Amino acid sequence: MKPQSSLAQTLPDSVLEPLLVAWKKGIEDFNESRYWHAHEDWEQDWVRLPSPYKPHIQSLIMGCAVLIHLENGRLGPASAVGRRCLEIWDLGEGTYRPQILIAGFKELIQDFMIGSAASVILERAKSLHAELLT
């Protein structure tokens, strides 16, 4: 069954259904701290989304990339991706109802960008919870 949202009204089932499957898998992976897998799941077909929805999903994908870089001790790339992640996040904020909610994720990336230690960010990330809004 389609979620009752403007996205469901915008996309045909042939596009929406695979997105929902990938998003649900990504949510499961994120909630298990498997950021690489969540990144890959959410990356599937996000470019097919209508423009108001793209920035949100892209920012989640990039936020996962930040966490992946931090896990690998790559602070420079994490900072570069984090900066772009927040720019993209701000593009779509308030213009639509997000389909995936991770309360505190943007703030986590912001805290990394202002100097919180990678270990602290990664520990806090484990307490975040992703959910699909329908």
N, C-alpha and C positions, 0 to 999 in steps of 0.2 A: 504494500500500500504506500502511495506517495505521501510524504509529509505535507501538511497543510501550510504552505508558505508561498511567497511570490516566486521562489526558485522552482518549486514544483509546477507552478503555472507557466513558467517561462520555458522550461526544457521539456523536450519529448521524452517519453519513457526510455527510449533507446539510448539516450544520453544520461538521464538521471539515474536509472537503476544501477549501472556499473559504477557511477560516482558514489552512490550510497553504500554499495558493497565495499569499495575501497576506503571510504571514509570510516566506516564502522571498523574495518580491520586496522586502520591507522589509529583510531581511538584506543582499541585494545592494545596495540603495540605501545602507544605513548604511555598508557596507564601502567604498563609493565616496564617502563623505562627503556624500551627498545626504540630509541630515537631514530636510528638509521632506517629501521623498518617503517616507522610511522612516516618519516620523510618520503620514502619510496611509495608507500600506499597513497599518501595525499597528493603526490606528484602526478599520479595517473589521471590523465584527462583534465587537469585543472585549467588548461588553456582553452578548453571548450566552454568554460563558464561564461555567462554574460559579464560584462565589465564591472558592474557593481560588486560582484562576488569574488572576482579574481584577487584583489588585494588581500582580502582576509585569508584565503587559503594559501596564497603565496607567502604571506607573513608567517603562517604556521609552519610551512615547509622550511622557510629560512630560519625560524626560531629553532627548529630541530637541528638544522645545520650548525647553528651556534653551539648547541649542546654536544653535537658530535665532535666539533673542533675542540671543545673544552675537554671532552673525554680523552682526546688524543694529544692533549697538551699543546695545541696550536693556538696560542692566544692572539697572534696577529690576524690570521684568517677569521677567527671567531669575532674579533672586533670589527673587521671589515664587513662581514656578513651581518653582524648585529646592527651596525649603523644603517645599512640598507634595509634590513628587516623592519626597523622602527619607522623609517621613511615610508615604506610601503604600507605598513599598518595604519599610519595616519591618513593615507590616501582614501581608504574606504570606511574609516570609522564614522559611525553615525549615519551612513547613507543606506543601510540595509540591515536586515536581521541576520546575523551570522548563523551558519548551519552547524558549526563546531564551536563549542565554548570550552575554553580552558581558562578559568578564572585565575588571575594572577600571572599568566604567562608573559604578557607584555611588560608588566612591572618587573618580572624576573630578568628579562633581557635588558631593561633600562638599568636595573641595579648592576648588572655586569658591566654595562657601558660606563657607569660612573665609578667603577673601581672595586666592586665586590669580588672577592677571591673566587677563582674557578671552582675550587672545592666546595665553597659555600653555595654557589649557584647550582652545582650538580646535586648537592644534597637537598636543597630546596625544591629542585625540579621533581624529585621523586615524590614529593607530597602533592604535586599538582594533579588534577583530575580532569580529563577530557570527557566531553559528552556531546552526543548528537542532539541538536534541538529540532523538534518536529512541530 
